[in-house]
Amino acid sequence: MIGGVWVTQFHESLRGIILVGFALLLINLIVSEKLANFISPKMHIYVYIALFIFLLLGFILILSSSSEMNAHQCGCAGDHSVPKTIFGSIFVYSLFIFPLVTGFLFSDHILTNDAAIKRGHKYGEGIFSSTSNGNPPSDPNLTSLEAKKIILLTNENFLPVLDQIERNLQHFVGKKVQLEGFVYREPDFTKDQIVVARFGVSCCTADAVVFGMAVNGDSLSSLSNDTWIRVKGTIDVLHYNDSELPVIVDPTVEKIDTPSQPYVYDTYEQNE
């Protein structure tokens, strides 16, 4: 009986430690400001709730494991069974420990060109096809965009402004534009064609899709895939796969460091 109680207490303690470990992983992502590398800011509230629950349950398990009251005396008449073999325990707990360890080791990983090739680039209309009438919740004003001397695509407005340009391309031909992104190439692009791309995230990186604007220029062949650049140029029309798409011509290209926030999100709110 004593041995059984010790085994139960050990498993409770280990489970509590694992829960606290996941809480510490979330705290690390929050403090290091890397949480946005995995989920959209609109989902962060659920991470905070999970963090609280992990800490609460983890400490309860750890404290109960060191208490004189063991699992068989809780009075709940429930099943408190633990894995019957050592190998069973190793297998079950490794399912939780392995992602926990890898989370600490690779918490700064971001999606790259390899993932972009597998997922493909989102072209044409419909960036916000999942929302009402195909428009983002707060669509940037078309007249306001046309009045700008230079259209700046920032982290905050990247998706809705790109959506406006694609849906109203003829209004923007000849306009100056500036944006930042990583170098991505379609398999059938020439050496002087690239896409200045960003991963757009709706909820988490599992649903990330590549968005961006094509660029044509003689100096682009020397740029390696995944290189982060800032591009400024003039919007023109590219005929690609039976679609008319915006393309930047006469570009000025500047290499930049990978930004702290590499993804863009559909959380734009206009402040005009």
C-alpha positions, 0 to 999 in steps of 0.5 A, a space after each residue: 500500500 505504501 509503495 502504491 501511494 508513493 507511485 501515485 504521488 510520484 505521478 501526481 508530482 510529475 504531472 504537476 511539473 509538466 503543467 508548470 513547465 508548459 506554463 513557463 513555456 508560455 511565460 517565456 514566449 510572452 516575455 520574449 515577445 515571440 508569442 506572435 510567431 505562433 498565434 495571432 494577437 486576437 488569440 492571445 487572450 486564450 493563452 493567458 487563460 491557459 497559462 492561469 489554468 496550467 499554473 493552478 492545476 500544476 501547483 495543486 498536483 504538486 502540493 497534493 503529491 506531498 500531502 499526507 492525503 493520497 489519491 485513494 483517500 480523496 473520496 471522489 470514487 474516481 479512477 486514479 490509475 497510473 500507467 502499469 509499466 515503466 515503458 508505458 509511463 515513458 511513452 505517455 509522458 514523452 508525448 508531453 515532455 517532447 513538445 515541451 522541450 522542443 518548445 524551449 529549444 525552437 521558440 524563435 523558429 519562423 516559417 521560411 521559403 520552404 513552407 511558402 513553396 508548399 503552401 503556395 502564394 495567395 493571388 488575386 481577389 479574395 484575401 478576405 473571402 472568409 469575411 462578410 462580402 469579401 471585405 476585411 472588418 475595417 477596409 482602408 478607404 480607396 479614395 484615401 489610398 489613391 491620394 497618398 504619394 507613396 502607399 506604405 504597406 506596414 505590419 498593421 495594414 499589409 493585408 487590407 491594403 494589399 486586398 484593395 490594390 488587388 481588387 482595384 488594380 487599375 486605380 493604382 497603376 502608376 502609384 508608388 508603393 513601399 513594402 517589406 517582406 522576404 524573397 519568394 519565387 514561384 517555380 516558373 518565375 524568371 531570375 528577374 522576378 520575385 515576390 516580396 512575401 509575408 505569411 498572413 496568419 488568421 489564428 495560428 501559423 498552421 493556417 498561415 498563407 503567403 501574401 505579397 506583391 510581385 517585383 520585376 527588376 534586373 537586379 533581383 537575380 542576386 537575391 537569395 530566397 528568404 532574404 528580407 528586403 524593403 522594396 520601393 517602386 511603381 505599381 504596374 499590371 502583371 498577367 500571370 496564370 490568367 489573372 491581372 496582378 499588381 507588380 512593382 517595376 523600377 524597384 529600389 531594393 534594400 536588404 533588411 534584418 528579419 523583423 521582430 514581427 515577421 507575420 501579418 494578421 487580419 486585425 487591421 483597424 483604420 485610423 484615418 
